[in-house]
Amino acid sequence: MNDIENRWFPPSPHKEAVMEFINKGRAHIEERGHNNPPLLVFEDGGVMELPRARYKDGNFSPDEASPVSRQTSYSDVCGTIDELKMLLEKQPEITESNPSRLFELIDDVCYLLSRMQRRRENYSEAAEMASAVVEQLKQVKGPDVSVAYEKADKIKDFIKSEPEKVLEKLDNLFTLAEGMRDVANRMEQEILYAYRDLFIELGSIYAQIKGSRNWEKRKEMRS
């Protein structure tokens, strides 16, 4: 983490909570350009400016110190719904005194769901692209390497049985040797390079859909 990135992190212990979410793949940071605080974007759809992220009771919510662009009150739908239920139960008068707060939470849920839906669509598009590449992988074909082994055996058998006639049969031996080379060249061009390029394409699809998210510890994430 460089100094430029570090200056945007919230104070401890919130910083450590942010890092844990990032390391577990449950959130990632999106840069917004020079001198603009990056966004902390959660896999469940929540988004808030990184410096304002505060972790409490298992949930992130933004610090209310300063106005910012669109962000959610909580990192996920569950935290937002819990807040809505709490207000309705503990402060029912808010329906008359400050209904905008309730509407804000409801809008947050819809916003979170819309982000999740967009992510779902992105996954679906990536799956279609990956599927097309996999189909191409299944179609990769090339020479039968056993042909080269047969030519190799013929060369060895001749050398073993008639070593004194090697010079007489150079053309035949060279033809067999070139046949082996041809198989190797075709293996490289038609199979190995083809597989390589298609797997690179798959890797590009993965990198694009992954973005800055940390997916190295998926097994530690909740289902």
One Martini backbone bead per residue (centre of mass of N, CA, C, O) as a GRO file, in nm:
protein
  223
    1MET     BB    1   0.093   0.038   0.026
    2ASN     BB    2   0.068   0.357  -0.044
    3ASP     BB    3   0.052   0.682   0.056
    4ILE     BB    4  -0.192   0.763  -0.115
    5GLU     BB    5  -0.376   0.535  -0.016
    6ASN     BB    6  -0.343   0.563   0.297
    7ARG     BB    7  -0.477   0.855   0.336
    8TRP     BB    8  -0.785   0.734   0.292
    9PHE     BB    9  -0.797   0.591   0.541
   10PRO     BB   10  -0.929   0.513   0.814
   11PRO     BB   11  -0.922   0.486   1.127
   12SER     BB   12  -0.862   0.322   1.390
   13PRO     BB   13  -1.022   0.013   1.342
   14HIS     BB   14  -1.139   0.058   1.048
   15LYS     BB   15  -0.904  -0.010   0.870
   16GLU     BB   16  -0.881  -0.312   0.947
   17ALA     BB   17  -1.167  -0.383   0.851
   18VAL     BB   18  -1.124  -0.311   0.560
   19MET     BB   19  -0.887  -0.505   0.504
   20GLU     BB   20  -1.042  -0.762   0.567
   21PHE     BB   21  -1.256  -0.735   0.346
   22ILE     BB   22  -1.055  -0.726   0.113
   23ASN     BB   23  -0.901  -0.998   0.175
   24LYS     BB   24  -1.195  -1.158   0.151
   25GLY     BB   25  -1.361  -1.022  -0.099
   26ARG     BB   26  -1.600  -0.808   0.019
   27ALA     BB   27  -1.412  -0.578  -0.101
   28HIS     BB   28  -1.336  -0.266  -0.282
   29ILE     BB   29  -1.139  -0.030  -0.458
   30GLU     BB   30  -1.226   0.290  -0.613
   31GLU     BB   31  -1.104   0.507  -0.814
   32ARG     BB   32  -1.145   0.894  -0.880
   33GLY     BB   33  -0.890   1.047  -0.874
   34HIS     BB   34  -0.744   1.326  -0.809
   35ASN     BB   35  -0.834   1.414  -0.486
   36ASN     BB   36  -1.033   1.167  -0.471
   37PRO     BB   37  -1.204   0.975  -0.287
   38PRO     BB   38  -1.237   0.664  -0.257
   39LEU     BB   39  -1.421   0.373  -0.297
   40LEU     BB   40  -1.618   0.153  -0.100
   41VAL     BB   41  -1.692  -0.168  -0.233
   42PHE     BB   42  -1.943  -0.400  -0.203
   43GLU     BB   43  -2.065  -0.712  -0.281
   44ASP     BB   44  -2.367  -0.619  -0.174
   45GLY     BB   45  -2.357  -0.290  -0.295
   46GLY     BB   46  -2.215  -0.112  -0.125
   47VAL     BB   47  -2.130   0.253  -0.082
   48MET     BB   48  -1.832   0.442   0.018
   49GLU     BB   49  -1.626   0.652   0.143
   50LEU     BB   50  -1.338   0.554   0.271
   51PRO     BB   51  -1.282   0.774   0.504
   52ARG     BB   52  -1.597   0.715   0.623
   53ALA     BB   53  -1.557   0.440   0.722
   54ARG     BB   54  -1.751   0.249   0.967
   55TYR     BB   55  -1.712   0.002   1.223
   56LYS     BB   56  -2.017  -0.163   1.354
   57ASP     BB   57  -2.162  -0.440   1.445
   58GLY     BB   58  -2.075  -0.577   1.153
   59ASN     BB   59  -2.084  -0.280   1.018
   60PHE     BB   60  -2.103  -0.042   0.769
   61SER     BB   61  -2.075   0.319   0.804
   62PRO     BB   62  -2.093   0.648   0.762
   63ASP     BB   63  -1.963   0.926   0.837
   64GLU     BB   64  -2.118   1.254   0.926
   65ALA     BB   65  -1.908   1.498   0.875
   66SER     BB   66  -1.959   1.493   0.548
   67PRO     BB   67  -2.039   1.562   0.240
   68VAL     BB   68  -2.148   1.345  -0.032
   69SER     BB   69  -2.187   1.136  -0.248
   70ARG     BB   70  -2.330   0.864  -0.327
   71GLN     BB   71  -2.444   0.667  -0.048
   72THR     BB   72  -2.465   0.433   0.200
   73SER     BB   73  -2.555   0.351   0.526
   74TYR     BB   74  -2.472   0.062   0.434
   75SER     BB   75  -2.311  -0.229   0.305
   76ASP     BB   76  -2.604  -0.365   0.323
   77VAL     BB   77  -2.919  -0.482   0.338
   78CYS     BB   78  -2.932  -0.584   0.629
   79GLY     BB   79  -2.847  -0.321   0.773
   80THR     BB   80  -3.077  -0.152   0.654
   81ILE     BB   81  -3.320  -0.319   0.756
   82ASP     BB   82  -3.251  -0.304   1.056
   83GLU     BB   83  -3.283   0.003   1.073
   84LEU     BB   84  -3.573   0.020   0.979
   85LYS     BB   85  -3.695  -0.161   1.202
   86MET     BB   86  -3.595   0.000   1.445
   87LEU     BB   87  -3.742   0.265   1.381
   88LEU     BB   88  -4.031   0.148   1.373
   89GLU     BB   89  -4.018   0.034   1.668
   90LYS     BB   90  -3.867   0.274   1.843
   91GLN     BB   91  -3.961   0.523   1.617
   92PRO     BB   92  -4.265   0.575   1.499
   93GLU     BB   93  -4.267   0.896   1.477
   94ILE     BB   94  -4.092   0.916   1.212
   95THR     BB   95  -4.330   0.899   1.004
   96GLU     BB   96  -4.379   1.217   1.070
   97SER     BB   97  -4.099   1.368   1.138
   98ASN     BB   98  -3.894   1.158   0.935
   99PRO     BB   99  -3.953   0.996   0.652
  100SER     BB  100  -3.691   1.039   0.484
  101ARG     BB  101  -3.524   0.829   0.636
  102LEU     BB  102  -3.686   0.584   0.539
  103PHE     BB  103  -3.660   0.638   0.236
  104GLU     BB  104  -3.356   0.620   0.229
  105LEU     BB  105  -3.339   0.321   0.309
  106ILE     BB  106  -3.513   0.213   0.081
  107ASP     BB  107  -3.335   0.328  -0.145
  108ASP     BB  108  -3.087   0.171  -0.065
  109VAL     BB  109  -3.193  -0.108  -0.126
  110CYS     BB  110  -3.243  -0.053  -0.426
  111TYR     BB  111  -2.952   0.026  -0.489
  112LEU     BB  112  -2.819  -0.235  -0.402
  113LEU     BB  113  -2.980  -0.415  -0.598
  114SER     BB  114  -2.886  -0.274  -0.858
  115ARG     BB  115  -2.587  -0.347  -0.822
  116MET     BB  116  -2.628  -0.652  -0.810
  117GLN     BB  117  -2.760  -0.673  -1.089
  118ARG     BB  118  -2.522  -0.565  -1.250
  119ARG     BB  119  -2.332  -0.786  -1.157
  120ARG     BB  120  -2.493  -1.019  -1.268
  121GLU     BB  121  -2.472  -0.928  -1.564
  122ASN     BB  122  -2.165  -0.938  -1.576
  123TYR     BB  123  -2.139  -1.239  -1.518
  124SER     BB  124  -2.311  -1.337  -1.754
  125GLU     BB  125  -2.135  -1.219  -1.979
  126ALA     BB  126  -1.874  -1.364  -1.894
  127ALA     BB  127  -1.987  -1.650  -1.924
  128GLU     BB  128  -2.037  -1.633  -2.228
  129MET     BB  129  -1.746  -1.575  -2.308
  130ALA     BB  130  -1.619  -1.825  -2.173
  131SER     BB  131  -1.787  -2.036  -2.326
  132ALA     BB  132  -1.674  -1.969  -2.607
  133VAL     BB  133  -1.383  -2.042  -2.539
  134VAL     BB  134  -1.429  -2.334  -2.451
  135GLU     BB  135  -1.529  -2.427  -2.728
  136GLN     BB  136  -1.258  -2.370  -2.866
  137LEU     BB  137  -1.092  -2.564  -2.692
  138LYS     BB  138  -1.247  -2.822  -2.794
  139GLN     BB  139  -1.144  -2.765  -3.110
  140VAL     BB  140  -0.864  -2.838  -3.070
  141LYS     BB  141  -0.624  -2.933  -3.321
  142GLY     BB  142  -0.388  -3.194  -3.433
  143PRO     BB  143  -0.142  -3.388  -3.435
  144ASP     BB  144  -0.020  -3.712  -3.416
  145VAL     BB  145   0.240  -3.807  -3.217
  146SER     BB  146   0.269  -4.108  -3.304
  147VAL     BB  147   0.397  -4.052  -3.579
  148ALA     BB  148   0.674  -3.968  -3.465
  149TYR     BB  149   0.735  -4.232  -3.315
  150GLU     BB  150   0.739  -4.411  -3.567
  151LYS     BB  151   0.976  -4.266  -3.705
  152ALA     BB  152   1.177  -4.312  -3.479
  153ASP     BB  153   1.173  -4.623  -3.494
  154LYS     BB  154   1.272  -4.647  -3.786
  155ILE     BB  155   1.546  -4.518  -3.742
  156LYS     BB  156   1.649  -4.712  -3.524
  157ASP     BB  157   1.612  -4.979  -3.678
  158PHE     BB  158   1.804  -4.914  -3.908
  159ILE     BB  159   2.061  -4.860  -3.740
  160LYS     BB  160   2.062  -5.147  -3.616
  161SER     BB  161   2.044  -5.325  -3.890
  162GLU     BB  162   2.191  -5.087  -4.112
  163PRO     BB  163   2.455  -4.898  -4.060
  164GLU     BB  164   2.614  -4.927  -4.346
  165LYS     BB  165   2.349  -4.769  -4.506
  166VAL     BB  166   2.312  -4.470  -4.432
  167LEU     BB  167   2.417  -4.313  -4.682
  168GLU     BB  168   2.210  -4.446  -4.882
  169LYS     BB  169   1.950  -4.347  -4.675
  170LEU     BB  170   1.928  -4.040  -4.618
  171ASP     BB  171   1.664  -3.951  -4.745
  172ASN     BB  172   1.486  -4.131  -4.569
  173LEU     BB  173   1.584  -4.029  -4.295
  174PHE     BB  174   1.519  -3.730  -4.342
  175THR     BB  175   1.220  -3.767  -4.383
  176LEU     BB  176   1.164  -3.878  -4.103
  177ALA     BB  177   1.279  -3.637  -3.943
  178GLU     BB  178   1.093  -3.420  -4.074
  179GLY     BB  179   0.836  -3.550  -3.971
  180MET     BB  180   0.896  -3.488  -3.676
  181ARG     BB  181   0.919  -3.183  -3.705
  182ASP     BB  182   0.633  -3.136  -3.810
  183VAL     BB  183   0.487  -3.230  -3.559
  184ALA     BB  184   0.612  -3.023  -3.367
  185ASN     BB  185   0.521  -2.766  -3.515
  186ARG     BB  186   0.217  -2.831  -3.505
  187MET     BB  187   0.191  -2.855  -3.205
  188GLU     BB  188   0.267  -2.563  -3.149
  189GLN     BB  189   0.069  -2.406  -3.342
  190GLU     BB  190  -0.214  -2.580  -3.314
  191ILE     BB  191  -0.201  -2.622  -2.989
  192LEU     BB  192  -0.028  -2.462  -2.785
  193TYR     BB  193  -0.093  -2.176  -2.891
  194ALA     BB  194  -0.396  -2.204  -2.887
  195TYR     BB  195  -0.430  -2.253  -2.589
  196ARG     BB  196  -0.283  -2.009  -2.485
  197ASP     BB  197  -0.461  -1.787  -2.617
  198LEU     BB  198  -0.730  -1.882  -2.484
  199PHE     BB  199  -0.634  -1.856  -2.187
  200ILE     BB  200  -0.576  -1.557  -2.206
  201GLU     BB  201  -0.868  -1.482  -2.264
  202LEU     BB  202  -0.978  -1.592  -1.999
  203GLY     BB  203  -0.802  -1.412  -1.819
  204SER     BB  204  -0.928  -1.144  -1.920
  205ILE     BB  205  -1.212  -1.200  -1.824
  206TYR     BB  206  -1.139  -1.234  -1.528
  207ALA     BB  207  -1.001  -0.957  -1.485
  208GLN     BB  208  -1.249  -0.788  -1.559
  209ILE     BB  209  -1.452  -0.904  -1.341
  210LYS     BB  210  -1.266  -0.861  -1.091
  211GLY     BB  211  -1.064  -0.643  -1.082
  212SER     BB  212  -0.991  -0.521  -0.750
  213ARG     BB  213  -1.057  -0.781  -0.640
  214ASN     BB  214  -1.034  -1.030  -0.381
  215TRP     BB  215  -1.014  -1.393  -0.474
  216GLU     BB  216  -0.803  -1.570  -0.292
  217LYS     BB  217  -1.036  -1.615  -0.033
  218ARG     BB  218  -1.314  -1.761  -0.087
  219LYS     BB  219  -1.329  -1.981   0.149
  220GLU     BB  220  -1.373  -1.739   0.375
  221MET     BB  221  -1.633  -1.678   0.268
  222ARG     BB  222  -1.940  -1.632   0.253
  223SER     BB  223  -2.231  -1.779   0.101
   0.00000   0.00000   0.00000
